Amino acid sequence: MMNAIEVKGVSKHYGKVQALQDVSFSVGKGEVFGLIGPDGAGKTTLFRTLCTLLLPDKGTALVDGFDTVRQMKEIRQRVGYMPGRFSLYQDLTVEENLKFFATLFGTTVEAGYDSIKAIYSQIERFKDRKAGALSGGMKQKLALSCALVHQPSVLFLDEPTTGVDPVSRKELWKMLLMLREQGITIMASTPYLDEVRRCERVAFLDQGQIRGIDTPEVILEQFKDIFNPPGIEATVTQNKEQENVIEVEHLVKAFGDFHAVDDISFSVKRGEIFGFLGANGAGKTTAMHMLTGLNQPTSGTGRVVGYDIRTEYEQIKRHIGYMSQRFSLYEDLTVAENIWLFAGIYGMKDAEIKVKTDRLLEQLKFTEHKDDLVASLPLGWKQKLAFSVSIFHEPGVVFLDEPTGGVDPATRRQFWELIYEAAGRGITVFVTTHYMDEAEYCDRISIMVDGKISAMGTPNELKQRFGQPDMDHVFTYLARQATRSSD
């Protein structure tokens, strides 16, 4: 069988950083090939090299028989590429994005319509909507349509489902396996183990080197310390006597006739780890914006750390912590400068900042790295720092919005150990996540569907109530009952 991709001895460095080191492998025509590894392993550099966006320092790479250095034009006509970050134009409509990409490849939407019909037909009714207004699942369908409109023979996907809910992820992979049936070769990177197992073979890339290539089962077992670390024993926090730090009653947020949040009520105790789950478009982000003082409700009431979300949102902002999926620190500032900046924003006094900064640097073992630029830190270090900064002022509640998106299992486990430590000190943790193994670590979970809270309880209670073996099945069961589309 002829290979669709052949890589021989490829190396690439950026200054002193060796991004790829003597990488060699091949991918057969029509194969679904996975590329896995921790953040900073060199995955994106490899994708960009194969797509002719970067030149290797050493070695050769062939895609569909063409050399990535000498035959760039031929390769670009034959590959589709979905980079990790949303690759489309947010201020163009769905249809305008598709037409733009078709034009780039010297074709038309009409000429390539049959090759994208199965995917594009699901979002075509929203063709006049701007891409930036689509949900995560819809964006991925549009990005995939744009990558396929010129009928490529090889498809490169760099973490295509990061930030996408479990149901939308399953739908996307069904589409990818359908494309394989059409003879398209697919090379994809992903941090999700269920997606890794859908590949025929996977390569484990670590620190720029291939450490193993085999079936998913063999690689996941061989490197189980990284991909299958032991779970955290989740113990439900005893909050019976604790006061509520979040109280919400009949909360509604309407945009015209559309109720993004439709009459939700719940409370969260001090020191509780509360999982706030839902498919893309279910209303989670809108609800979180109201609780963090970024948006006011249309109707209903809510209090966060004792302050009214309708009238005292500025006080709320000063008494909570917040960490988003998109890394929230300043990469061009040092570790110490970031701590001082955010502590000052939270209104802490200089003397207190100095004492707590020294203590934090020692706890994180960052003392020798306090003058390092944040951009130079490994992802796991960045996460620990971002979380530590978000609770530096000891807030009553810390809101974590998909804080571990795109992160390997071992690093995610370390992050959840920090969450448990914070909860043990009485800080309430309000967390959204698309990793259903993380849902198992929460004391209680709510699952939103169509703007309403469809279910709430401990992980074990929900699994028993819906007769499902794990939280992934519970989530999928409830999310598929949605009647409004996730746009």
LUMDO-310716 format. One record per residue (C-alpha): residue number from 0; residue in three letters; chain; x, y, z. Coordinates in steps of 0.5 Angstrom, whole numbers, plus 500, padded with zeros to 3 digits. Layout:
! residues N
{pt NUM, 'ALA', 'A', {X, Y, Z}};
...
! end
This chain:
! residues 487
{pt 0, 'MET', 'A', {500, 500, 500}};
{pt 1, 'MET', 'A', {503, 507, 498}};
{pt 2, 'ASN', 'A', {504, 512, 504}};
{pt 3, 'ALA', 'A', {500, 518, 504}};
{pt 4, 'ILE', 'A', {505, 521, 509}};
{pt 5, 'GLU', 'A', {513, 520, 509}};
{pt 6, 'VAL', 'A', {517, 523, 514}};
{pt 7, 'LYS', 'A', {524, 522, 515}};
{pt 8, 'GLY', 'A', {529, 525, 520}};
{pt 9, 'VAL', 'A', {526, 532, 520}};
{pt 10, 'SER', 'A', {528, 537, 525}};
{pt 11, 'LYS', 'A', {526, 544, 527}};
{pt 12, 'HIS', 'A', {529, 549, 532}};
{pt 13, 'TYR', 'A', {527, 556, 534}};
{pt 14, 'GLY', 'A', {533, 559, 537}};
{pt 15, 'LYS', 'A', {535, 554, 543}};
{pt 16, 'VAL', 'A', {529, 550, 543}};
{pt 17, 'GLN', 'A', {529, 544, 539}};
{pt 18, 'ALA', 'A', {522, 543, 537}};
{pt 19, 'LEU', 'A', {523, 537, 533}};
{pt 20, 'GLN', 'A', {529, 532, 533}};
{pt 21, 'ASP', 'A', {530, 527, 528}};
{pt 22, 'VAL', 'A', {522, 525, 527}};
{pt 23, 'SER', 'A', {521, 519, 522}};
{pt 24, 'PHE', 'A', {514, 516, 521}};
{pt 25, 'SER', 'A', {509, 514, 515}};
{pt 26, 'VAL', 'A', {502, 514, 514}};
{pt 27, 'GLY', 'A', {498, 510, 509}};
{pt 28, 'LYS', 'A', {493, 512, 504}};
{pt 29, 'GLY', 'A', {486, 512, 508}};
{pt 30, 'GLU', 'A', {489, 511, 515}};
{pt 31, 'VAL', 'A', {486, 515, 521}};
{pt 32, 'PHE', 'A', {493, 517, 524}};
{pt 33, 'GLY', 'A', {493, 520, 531}};
{pt 34, 'LEU', 'A', {499, 524, 534}};
{pt 35, 'ILE', 'A', {499, 525, 542}};
{pt 36, 'GLY', 'A', {503, 528, 547}};
{pt 37, 'PRO', 'A', {504, 534, 552}};
{pt 38, 'ASP', 'A', {503, 541, 550}};
{pt 39, 'GLY', 'A', {510, 543, 548}};
{pt 40, 'ALA', 'A', {512, 536, 545}};
{pt 41, 'GLY', 'A', {512, 539, 538}};
{pt 42, 'LYS', 'A', {505, 537, 535}};
{pt 43, 'THR', 'A', {503, 544, 532}};
{pt 44, 'THR', 'A', {510, 545, 529}};
{pt 45, 'LEU', 'A', {510, 538, 526}};
{pt 46, 'PHE', 'A', {503, 539, 523}};
{pt 47, 'ARG', 'A', {505, 546, 520}};
{pt 48, 'THR', 'A', {511, 543, 517}};
{pt 49, 'LEU', 'A', {507, 538, 513}};
{pt 50, 'CYS', 'A', {502, 543, 511}};
{pt 51, 'THR', 'A', {508, 547, 508}};
{pt 52, 'LEU', 'A', {508, 553, 513}};
{pt 53, 'LEU', 'A', {514, 551, 516}};
{pt 54, 'LEU', 'A', {521, 549, 513}};
{pt 55, 'PRO', 'A', {525, 543, 516}};
{pt 56, 'ASP', 'A', {532, 545, 518}};
{pt 57, 'LYS', 'A', {534, 537, 517}};
{pt 58, 'GLY', 'A', {530, 532, 514}};
{pt 59, 'THR', 'A', {525, 531, 508}};
{pt 60, 'ALA', 'A', {517, 530, 508}};
{pt 61, 'LEU', 'A', {513, 528, 503}};
{pt 62, 'VAL', 'A', {505, 529, 503}};
{pt 63, 'ASP', 'A', {502, 525, 497}};
{pt 64, 'GLY', 'A', {508, 524, 494}};
{pt 65, 'PHE', 'A', {510, 531, 494}};
{pt 66, 'ASP', 'A', {516, 534, 497}};
{pt 67, 'THR', 'A', {514, 539, 503}};
{pt 68, 'VAL', 'A', {520, 544, 501}};
{pt 69, 'ARG', 'A', {520, 543, 493}};
{pt 70, 'GLN', 'A', {513, 542, 492}};
{pt 71, 'MET', 'A', {509, 547, 496}};
{pt 72, 'LYS', 'A', {504, 549, 491}};
{pt 73, 'GLU', 'A', {502, 542, 489}};
{pt 74, 'ILE', 'A', {501, 540, 497}};
{pt 75, 'ARG', 'A', {497, 546, 498}};
{pt 76, 'GLN', 'A', {492, 544, 493}};
{pt 77, 'ARG', 'A', {492, 537, 496}};
{pt 78, 'VAL', 'A', {491, 538, 504}};
{pt 79, 'GLY', 'A', {486, 541, 508}};
{pt 80, 'TYR', 'A', {488, 544, 515}};
{pt 81, 'MET', 'A', {484, 545, 521}};
{pt 82, 'PRO', 'A', {489, 549, 526}};
{pt 83, 'GLY', 'A', {488, 548, 534}};
{pt 84, 'ARG', 'A', {486, 555, 535}};
{pt 85, 'PHE', 'A', {479, 557, 531}};
{pt 86, 'SER', 'A', {482, 558, 524}};
{pt 87, 'LEU', 'A', {476, 562, 521}};
{pt 88, 'TYR', 'A', {474, 569, 520}};
{pt 89, 'GLN', 'A', {469, 571, 526}};
{pt 90, 'ASP', 'A', {466, 577, 523}};
{pt 91, 'LEU', 'A', {465, 574, 516}};
{pt 92, 'THR', 'A', {458, 570, 516}};
{pt 93, 'VAL', 'A', {458, 562, 515}};
{pt 94, 'GLU', 'A', {457, 563, 507}};
{pt 95, 'GLU', 'A', {462, 568, 507}};
{pt 96, 'ASN', 'A', {468, 564, 510}};
{pt 97, 'LEU', 'A', {466, 558, 506}};
{pt 98, 'LYS', 'A', {466, 562, 499}};
{pt 99, 'PHE', 'A', {473, 565, 502}};
{pt 100, 'PHE', 'A', {476, 559, 503}};
{pt 101, 'ALA', 'A', {474, 556, 496}};
{pt 102, 'THR', 'A', {477, 562, 492}};
{pt 103, 'LEU', 'A', {483, 561, 496}};
{pt 104, 'PHE', 'A', {484, 554, 493}};
{pt 105, 'GLY', 'A', {481, 556, 486}};
{pt 106, 'THR', 'A', {475, 553, 486}};
{pt 107, 'THR', 'A', {467, 554, 488}};
{pt 108, 'VAL', 'A', {463, 552, 493}};
{pt 109, 'GLU', 'A', {458, 549, 488}};
{pt 110, 'ALA', 'A', {464, 545, 485}};
{pt 111, 'GLY', 'A', {466, 542, 492}};
{pt 112, 'TYR', 'A', {459, 542, 495}};
{pt 113, 'ASP', 'A', {458, 534, 494}};
{pt 114, 'SER', 'A', {464, 533, 498}};
{pt 115, 'ILE', 'A', {462, 537, 504}};
{pt 116, 'LYS', 'A', {454, 536, 504}};
{pt 117, 'ALA', 'A', {454, 531, 509}};
{pt 118, 'ILE', 'A', {457, 536, 514}};
{pt 119, 'TYR', 'A', {455, 543, 511}};
{pt 120, 'SER', 'A', {448, 541, 511}};
{pt 121, 'GLN', 'A', {447, 541, 518}};
{pt 122, 'ILE', 'A', {449, 549, 519}};
{pt 123, 'GLU', 'A', {447, 551, 512}};
{pt 124, 'ARG', 'A', {441, 554, 515}};
{pt 125, 'PHE', 'A', {445, 559, 519}};
{pt 126, 'LYS', 'A', {449, 561, 513}};
{pt 127, 'ASP', 'A', {448, 569, 514}};
{pt 128, 'ARG', 'A', {450, 568, 521}};
{pt 129, 'LYS', 'A', {457, 571, 523}};
{pt 130, 'ALA', 'A', {462, 565, 525}};
{pt 131, 'GLY', 'A', {464, 569, 531}};
{pt 132, 'ALA', 'A', {456, 568, 534}};
{pt 133, 'LEU', 'A', {456, 560, 533}};
{pt 134, 'SER', 'A', {457, 555, 538}};
{pt 135, 'GLY', 'A', {463, 551, 539}};
{pt 136, 'GLY', 'A', {460, 545, 535}};
{pt 137, 'MET', 'A', {458, 549, 530}};
{pt 138, 'LYS', 'A', {464, 553, 529}};
{pt 139, 'GLN', 'A', {468, 546, 528}};
{pt 140, 'LYS', 'A', {463, 544, 523}};
{pt 141, 'LEU', 'A', {464, 550, 519}};
{pt 142, 'ALA', 'A', {472, 550, 520}};
{pt 143, 'LEU', 'A', {472, 542, 517}};
{pt 144, 'SER', 'A', {467, 544, 511}};
{pt 145, 'CYS', 'A', {472, 550, 509}};
{pt 146, 'ALA', 'A', {478, 545, 510}};
{pt 147, 'LEU', 'A', {474, 540, 505}};
{pt 148, 'VAL', 'A', {471, 545, 500}};
{pt 149, 'HIS', 'A', {477, 544, 495}};
{pt 150, 'GLN', 'A', {476, 536, 496}};
{pt 151, 'PRO', 'A', {483, 534, 499}};
{pt 152, 'SER', 'A', {486, 528, 499}};
{pt 153, 'VAL', 'A', {490, 529, 506}};
{pt 154, 'LEU', 'A', {486, 532, 512}};
{pt 155, 'PHE', 'A', {491, 535, 518}};
{pt 156, 'LEU', 'A', {487, 536, 524}};
{pt 157, 'ASP', 'A', {491, 540, 530}};
{pt 158, 'GLU', 'A', {486, 538, 536}};
{pt 159, 'PRO', 'A', {480, 540, 533}};
{pt 160, 'THR', 'A', {475, 538, 538}};
{pt 161, 'THR', 'A', {478, 542, 544}};
{pt 162, 'GLY', 'A', {473, 546, 548}};
{pt 163, 'VAL', 'A', {467, 542, 545}};
{pt 164, 'ASP', 'A', {462, 538, 549}};
{pt 165, 'PRO', 'A', {462, 531, 549}};
{pt 166, 'VAL', 'A', {456, 530, 544}};
{pt 167, 'SER', 'A', {459, 535, 539}};
{pt 168, 'ARG', 'A', {466, 531, 539}};
{pt 169, 'LYS', 'A', {462, 524, 538}};
{pt 170, 'GLU', 'A', {459, 527, 532}};
{pt 171, 'LEU', 'A', {465, 530, 529}};
{pt 172, 'TRP', 'A', {469, 524, 529}};
{pt 173, 'LYS', 'A', {463, 520, 526}};
{pt 174, 'MET', 'A', {464, 525, 520}};
{pt 175, 'LEU', 'A', {471, 524, 520}};
{pt 176, 'LEU', 'A', {470, 516, 520}};
{pt 177, 'MET', 'A', {465, 517, 514}};
{pt 178, 'LEU', 'A', {471, 521, 510}};
{pt 179, 'ARG', 'A', {476, 516, 511}};
{pt 180, 'GLU', 'A', {471, 511, 508}};
{pt 181, 'GLN', 'A', {471, 516, 502}};
{pt 182, 'GLY', 'A', {479, 515, 502}};
{pt 183, 'ILE', 'A', {481, 521, 505}};
{pt 184, 'THR', 'A', {487, 520, 510}};
{pt 185, 'ILE', 'A', {487, 523, 516}};
{pt 186, 'MET', 'A', {492, 525, 521}};
{pt 187, 'ALA', 'A', {489, 528, 528}};
{pt 188, 'SER', 'A', {492, 530, 535}};
{pt 189, 'THR', 'A', {488, 530, 541}};
{pt 190, 'PRO', 'A', {488, 530, 548}};
{pt 191, 'TYR', 'A', {482, 526, 549}};
{pt 192, 'LEU', 'A', {483, 519, 550}};
{pt 193, 'ASP', 'A', {476, 516, 547}};
{pt 194, 'GLU', 'A', {478, 520, 541}};
{pt 195, 'VAL', 'A', {485, 517, 541}};
{pt 196, 'ARG', 'A', {482, 510, 541}};
{pt 197, 'ARG', 'A', {478, 512, 534}};
{pt 198, 'CYS', 'A', {485, 512, 531}};
{pt 199, 'GLU', 'A', {488, 506, 527}};
{pt 200, 'ARG', 'A', {495, 508, 530}};
{pt 201, 'VAL', 'A', {498, 513, 534}};
{pt 202, 'ALA', 'A', {505, 516, 535}};
{pt 203, 'PHE', 'A', {507, 519, 542}};
{pt 204, 'LEU', 'A', {511, 525, 541}};
{pt 205, 'ASP', 'A', {515, 528, 547}};
{pt 206, 'GLN', 'A', {520, 533, 547}};
{pt 207, 'GLY', 'A', {520, 533, 540}};
{pt 208, 'GLN', 'A', {522, 526, 539}};
{pt 209, 'ILE', 'A', {517, 520, 537}};
{pt 210, 'ARG', 'A', {518, 515, 543}};
{pt 211, 'GLY', 'A', {513, 510, 540}};
{pt 212, 'ILE', 'A', {508, 508, 534}};
{pt 213, 'ASP', 'A', {503, 503, 535}};
{pt 214, 'THR', 'A', {496, 501, 536}};
{pt 215, 'PRO', 'A', {492, 506, 541}};
{pt 216, 'GLU', 'A', {492, 500, 546}};
{pt 217, 'VAL', 'A', {499, 499, 546}};
{pt 218, 'ILE', 'A', {501, 506, 546}};
{pt 219, 'LEU', 'A', {496, 508, 552}};
{pt 220, 'GLU', 'A', {499, 502, 556}};
{pt 221, 'GLN', 'A', {506, 503, 555}};
{pt 222, 'PHE', 'A', {506, 510, 557}};
{pt 223, 'LYS', 'A', {500, 510, 562}};
{pt 224, 'ASP', 'A', {504, 514, 567}};
{pt 225, 'ILE', 'A', {502, 520, 562}};
{pt 226, 'PHE', 'A', {496, 518, 559}};
{pt 227, 'ASN', 'A', {492, 514, 564}};
{pt 228, 'PRO', 'A', {495, 516, 571}};
{pt 229, 'PRO', 'A', {491, 514, 577}};
{pt 230, 'GLY', 'A', {485, 517, 579}};
{pt 231, 'ILE', 'A', {484, 522, 585}};
{pt 232, 'GLU', 'A', {479, 519, 590}};
{pt 233, 'ALA', 'A', {473, 524, 590}};
{pt 234, 'THR', 'A', {471, 525, 597}};
{pt 235, 'VAL', 'A', {464, 529, 598}};
{pt 236, 'THR', 'A', {465, 535, 602}};
{pt 237, 'GLN', 'A', {461, 535, 608}};
{pt 238, 'ASN', 'A', {457, 542, 607}};
{pt 239, 'LYS', 'A', {451, 541, 611}};
{pt 240, 'GLU', 'A', {453, 546, 616}};
{pt 241, 'GLN', 'A', {456, 551, 612}};
{pt 242, 'GLU', 'A', {453, 557, 609}};
{pt 243, 'ASN', 'A', {451, 558, 602}};
{pt 244, 'VAL', 'A', {456, 562, 598}};
{pt 245, 'ILE', 'A', {452, 562, 591}};
{pt 246, 'GLU', 'A', {444, 563, 591}};
{pt 247, 'VAL', 'A', {440, 563, 585}};
{pt 248, 'GLU', 'A', {433, 563, 584}};
{pt 249, 'HIS', 'A', {429, 563, 578}};
{pt 250, 'LEU', 'A', {435, 567, 574}};
{pt 251, 'VAL', 'A', {433, 569, 567}};
{pt 252, 'LYS', 'A', {437, 572, 561}};
{pt 253, 'ALA', 'A', {433, 573, 555}};
{pt 254, 'PHE', 'A', {436, 576, 548}};
{pt 255, 'GLY', 'A', {430, 578, 545}};
{pt 256, 'ASP', 'A', {425, 572, 545}};
{pt 257, 'PHE', 'A', {431, 568, 546}};
{pt 258, 'HIS', 'A', {432, 565, 553}};
{pt 259, 'ALA', 'A', {439, 563, 554}};
{pt 260, 'VAL', 'A', {438, 562, 561}};
{pt 261, 'ASP', 'A', {431, 560, 562}};
{pt 262, 'ASP', 'A', {429, 560, 570}};
{pt 263, 'ILE', 'A', {434, 556, 574}};
{pt 264, 'SER', 'A', {435, 556, 581}};
{pt 265, 'PHE', 'A', {441, 553, 585}};
{pt 266, 'SER', 'A', {445, 554, 591}};
{pt 267, 'VAL', 'A', {453, 552, 593}};
{pt 268, 'LYS', 'A', {456, 551, 599}};
{pt 269, 'ARG', 'A', {462, 554, 602}};
{pt 270, 'GLY', 'A', {468, 549, 600}};
{pt 271, 'GLU', 'A', {464, 545, 595}};
{pt 272, 'ILE', 'A', {467, 543, 588}};
{pt 273, 'PHE', 'A', {461, 545, 584}};
{pt 274, 'GLY', 'A', {461, 542, 577}};
{pt 275, 'PHE', 'A', {457, 546, 572}};
{pt 276, 'LEU', 'A', {456, 542, 565}};
{pt 277, 'GLY', 'A', {452, 543, 559}};
{pt 278, 'ALA', 'A', {453, 542, 551}};
{pt 279, 'ASN', 'A', {455, 548, 547}};
{pt 280, 'GLY', 'A', {450, 553, 547}};
{pt 281, 'ALA', 'A', {446, 550, 553}};
{pt 282, 'GLY', 'A', {447, 557, 557}};
{pt 283, 'LYS', 'A', {453, 555, 562}};
{pt 284, 'THR', 'A', {457, 561, 559}};
{pt 285, 'THR', 'A', {451, 566, 560}};
{pt 286, 'ALA', 'A', {450, 564, 567}};
{pt 287, 'MET', 'A', {457, 564, 569}};
{pt 288, 'HIS', 'A', {457, 571, 566}};
{pt 289, 'MET', 'A', {451, 573, 571}};
{pt 290, 'LEU', 'A', {455, 570, 577}};
{pt 291, 'THR', 'A', {461, 574, 576}};
{pt 292, 'GLY', 'A', {458, 580, 575}};
{pt 293, 'LEU', 'A', {460, 581, 567}};
{pt 294, 'ASN', 'A', {452, 581, 565}};
{pt 295, 'GLN', 'A', {446, 583, 569}};
{pt 296, 'PRO', 'A', {440, 578, 569}};
{pt 297, 'THR', 'A', {433, 580, 565}};
{pt 298, 'SER', 'A', {429, 577, 571}};
{pt 299, 'GLY', 'A', {430, 573, 578}};
{pt 300, 'THR', 'A', {435, 574, 584}};
{pt 301, 'GLY', 'A', {442, 571, 585}};
{pt 302, 'ARG', 'A', {447, 573, 591}};
{pt 303, 'VAL', 'A', {455, 571, 590}};
{pt 304, 'VAL', 'A', {459, 571, 597}};
{pt 305, 'GLY', 'A', {453, 575, 600}};
{pt 306, 'TYR', 'A', {453, 581, 594}};
{pt 307, 'ASP', 'A', {447, 582, 589}};
{pt 308, 'ILE', 'A', {448, 580, 582}};
{pt 309, 'ARG', 'A', {444, 585, 580}};
{pt 310, 'THR', 'A', {446, 591, 584}};
{pt 311, 'GLU', 'A', {453, 589, 587}};
{pt 312, 'TYR', 'A', {457, 586, 581}};
{pt 313, 'GLU', 'A', {463, 591, 582}};
{pt 314, 'GLN', 'A', {463, 588, 589}};
{pt 315, 'ILE', 'A', {463, 581, 587}};
{pt 316, 'LYS', 'A', {468, 582, 582}};
{pt 317, 'ARG', 'A', {473, 584, 588}};
{pt 318, 'HIS', 'A', {471, 578, 592}};
{pt 319, 'ILE', 'A', {472, 572, 587}};
{pt 320, 'GLY', 'A', {477, 569, 583}};
{pt 321, 'TYR', 'A', {477, 567, 575}};
{pt 322, 'MET', 'A', {481, 563, 571}};
{pt 323, 'SER', 'A', {479, 561, 563}};
{pt 324, 'GLN', 'A', {481, 556, 558}};
{pt 325, 'ARG', 'A', {485, 561, 555}};
{pt 326, 'PHE', 'A', {491, 562, 559}};
{pt 327, 'SER', 'A', {489, 569, 563}};
{pt 328, 'LEU', 'A', {496, 571, 565}};
{pt 329, 'TYR', 'A', {501, 576, 561}};
{pt 330, 'GLU', 'A', {506, 572, 558}};
{pt 331, 'ASP', 'A', {511, 578, 557}};
{pt 332, 'LEU', 'A', {511, 579, 564}};
{pt 333, 'THR', 'A', {515, 575, 569}};
{pt 334, 'VAL', 'A', {512, 570, 574}};
{pt 335, 'ALA', 'A', {513, 575, 580}};
{pt 336, 'GLU', 'A', {510, 581, 576}};
{pt 337, 'ASN', 'A', {504, 577, 574}};
{pt 338, 'ILE', 'A', {503, 576, 581}};
{pt 339, 'TRP', 'A', {504, 583, 583}};
{pt 340, 'LEU', 'A', {500, 585, 578}};
{pt 341, 'PHE', 'A', {493, 581, 579}};
{pt 342, 'ALA', 'A', {494, 582, 587}};
{pt 343, 'GLY', 'A', {494, 590, 586}};
{pt 344, 'ILE', 'A', {488, 589, 581}};
{pt 345, 'TYR', 'A', {485, 585, 587}};
{pt 346, 'GLY', 'A', {486, 591, 592}};
{pt 347, 'MET', 'A', {491, 587, 596}};
{pt 348, 'LYS', 'A', {497, 592, 600}};
{pt 349, 'ASP', 'A', {504, 592, 598}};
{pt 350, 'ALA', 'A', {506, 589, 605}};
{pt 351, 'GLU', 'A', {501, 583, 604}};
{pt 352, 'ILE', 'A', {503, 582, 597}};
{pt 353, 'LYS', 'A', {510, 581, 598}};
{pt 354, 'VAL', 'A', {510, 576, 604}};
{pt 355, 'LYS', 'A', {504, 572, 600}};
{pt 356, 'THR', 'A', {509, 572, 594}};
{pt 357, 'ASP', 'A', {515, 569, 597}};
{pt 358, 'ARG', 'A', {510, 564, 600}};
{pt 359, 'LEU', 'A', {507, 562, 594}};
{pt 360, 'LEU', 'A', {514, 562, 590}};
{pt 361, 'GLU', 'A', {516, 557, 595}};
{pt 362, 'GLN', 'A', {510, 553, 595}};
{pt 363, 'LEU', 'A', {510, 552, 588}};
{pt 364, 'LYS', 'A', {518, 551, 587}};
{pt 365, 'PHE', 'A', {518, 557, 583}};
{pt 366, 'THR', 'A', {523, 561, 587}};
{pt 367, 'GLU', 'A', {529, 560, 582}};
{pt 368, 'HIS', 'A', {524, 562, 576}};
{pt 369, 'LYS', 'A', {521, 568, 579}};
{pt 370, 'ASP', 'A', {524, 573, 574}};
{pt 371, 'ASP', 'A', {523, 568, 568}};
{pt 372, 'LEU', 'A', {518, 570, 563}};
{pt 373, 'VAL', 'A', {511, 566, 563}};
{pt 374, 'ALA', 'A', {511, 565, 556}};
{pt 375, 'SER', 'A', {518, 561, 557}};
{pt 376, 'LEU', 'A', {514, 556, 562}};
{pt 377, 'PRO', 'A', {511, 549, 561}};
{pt 378, 'LEU', 'A', {504, 549, 560}};
{pt 379, 'GLY', 'A', {503, 545, 567}};
{pt 380, 'TRP', 'A', {507, 551, 571}};
{pt 381, 'LYS', 'A', {503, 556, 567}};
{pt 382, 'GLN', 'A', {496, 552, 570}};
{pt 383, 'LYS', 'A', {499, 552, 577}};
{pt 384, 'LEU', 'A', {501, 559, 577}};
{pt 385, 'ALA', 'A', {494, 562, 573}};
{pt 386, 'PHE', 'A', {490, 558, 579}};
{pt 387, 'SER', 'A', {494, 560, 584}};
{pt 388, 'VAL', 'A', {494, 567, 582}};
{pt 389, 'SER', 'A', {486, 567, 581}};
{pt 390, 'ILE', 'A', {486, 565, 589}};
{pt 391, 'PHE', 'A', {492, 569, 591}};
{pt 392, 'HIS', 'A', {487, 574, 595}};
{pt 393, 'GLU', 'A', {483, 568, 598}};
{pt 394, 'PRO', 'A', {476, 569, 595}};
{pt 395, 'GLY', 'A', {470, 566, 597}};
{pt 396, 'VAL', 'A', {469, 563, 590}};
{pt 397, 'VAL', 'A', {473, 561, 584}};
{pt 398, 'PHE', 'A', {470, 560, 577}};
{pt 399, 'LEU', 'A', {474, 556, 573}};
{pt 400, 'ASP', 'A', {472, 556, 566}};
{pt 401, 'GLU', 'A', {474, 550, 562}};
{pt 402, 'PRO', 'A', {481, 551, 565}};
{pt 403, 'THR', 'A', {484, 544, 563}};
{pt 404, 'GLY', 'A', {482, 544, 556}};
{pt 405, 'GLY', 'A', {487, 541, 551}};
{pt 406, 'VAL', 'A', {492, 539, 557}};
{pt 407, 'ASP', 'A', {494, 532, 557}};
{pt 408, 'PRO', 'A', {491, 527, 563}};
{pt 409, 'ALA', 'A', {497, 527, 568}};
{pt 410, 'THR', 'A', {498, 535, 568}};
{pt 411, 'ARG', 'A', {490, 535, 569}};
{pt 412, 'ARG', 'A', {491, 531, 575}};
{pt 413, 'GLN', 'A', {496, 535, 578}};
{pt 414, 'PHE', 'A', {491, 541, 577}};
{pt 415, 'TRP', 'A', {486, 538, 580}};
{pt 416, 'GLU', 'A', {490, 536, 586}};
{pt 417, 'LEU', 'A', {491, 544, 587}};
{pt 418, 'ILE', 'A', {483, 544, 586}};
{pt 419, 'TYR', 'A', {482, 540, 592}};
{pt 420, 'GLU', 'A', {487, 543, 596}};
{pt 421, 'ALA', 'A', {483, 550, 595}};
{pt 422, 'ALA', 'A', {477, 547, 597}};
{pt 423, 'GLY', 'A', {480, 544, 603}};
{pt 424, 'ARG', 'A', {481, 551, 605}};
{pt 425, 'GLY', 'A', {474, 553, 604}};
{pt 426, 'ILE', 'A', {474, 556, 598}};
{pt 427, 'THR', 'A', {468, 554, 593}};
{pt 428, 'VAL', 'A', {470, 552, 586}};
{pt 429, 'PHE', 'A', {465, 553, 581}};
{pt 430, 'VAL', 'A', {468, 549, 575}};
{pt 431, 'THR', 'A', {466, 548, 568}};
{pt 432, 'THR', 'A', {469, 542, 564}};
{pt 433, 'HIS', 'A', {468, 538, 558}};
{pt 434, 'TYR', 'A', {472, 532, 561}};
{pt 435, 'MET', 'A', {467, 527, 564}};
{pt 436, 'ASP', 'A', {473, 524, 568}};
{pt 437, 'GLU', 'A', {473, 531, 571}};
{pt 438, 'ALA', 'A', {466, 531, 573}};
{pt 439, 'GLU', 'A', {467, 525, 577}};
{pt 440, 'TYR', 'A', {471, 529, 582}};
{pt 441, 'CYS', 'A', {466, 534, 583}};
{pt 442, 'ASP', 'A', {462, 534, 590}};
{pt 443, 'ARG', 'A', {456, 536, 586}};
{pt 444, 'ILE', 'A', {454, 537, 579}};
{pt 445, 'SER', 'A', {449, 541, 575}};
{pt 446, 'ILE', 'A', {447, 539, 567}};
{pt 447, 'MET', 'A', {444, 545, 563}};
{pt 448, 'VAL', 'A', {440, 543, 557}};
{pt 449, 'ASP', 'A', {436, 548, 553}};
{pt 450, 'GLY', 'A', {438, 554, 558}};
{pt 451, 'LYS', 'A', {435, 550, 564}};
{pt 452, 'ILE', 'A', {438, 545, 569}};
{pt 453, 'SER', 'A', {436, 538, 567}};
{pt 454, 'ALA', 'A', {439, 535, 573}};
{pt 455, 'MET', 'A', {443, 536, 579}};
{pt 456, 'GLY', 'A', {446, 531, 584}};
{pt 457, 'THR', 'A', {453, 528, 586}};
{pt 458, 'PRO', 'A', {456, 524, 581}};
{pt 459, 'ASN', 'A', {454, 517, 584}};
{pt 460, 'GLU', 'A', {446, 520, 585}};
{pt 461, 'LEU', 'A', {446, 522, 577}};
{pt 462, 'LYS', 'A', {449, 515, 575}};
{pt 463, 'GLN', 'A', {444, 511, 579}};
{pt 464, 'ARG', 'A', {438, 516, 577}};
{pt 465, 'PHE', 'A', {439, 515, 570}};
{pt 466, 'GLY', 'A', {442, 508, 570}};
{pt 467, 'GLN', 'A', {448, 510, 566}};
{pt 468, 'PRO', 'A', {455, 507, 568}};
{pt 469, 'ASP', 'A', {459, 514, 568}};
{pt 470, 'MET', 'A', {458, 521, 567}};
{pt 471, 'ASP', 'A', {460, 521, 560}};
{pt 472, 'HIS', 'A', {454, 517, 559}};
{pt 473, 'VAL', 'A', {449, 521, 563}};
{pt 474, 'PHE', 'A', {452, 527, 560}};
{pt 475, 'THR', 'A', {450, 524, 553}};
{pt 476, 'TYR', 'A', {443, 522, 555}};
{pt 477, 'LEU', 'A', {441, 529, 557}};
{pt 478, 'ALA', 'A', {444, 533, 552}};
{pt 479, 'ARG', 'A', {441, 529, 546}};
{pt 480, 'GLN', 'A', {434, 531, 549}};
{pt 481, 'ALA', 'A', {436, 538, 547}};
{pt 482, 'THR', 'A', {430, 541, 543}};
{pt 483, 'ARG', 'A', {434, 547, 541}};
{pt 484, 'SER', 'A', {440, 547, 536}};
{pt 485, 'SER', 'A', {446, 548, 539}};
{pt 486, 'ASP', 'A', {447, 555, 535}};
! end
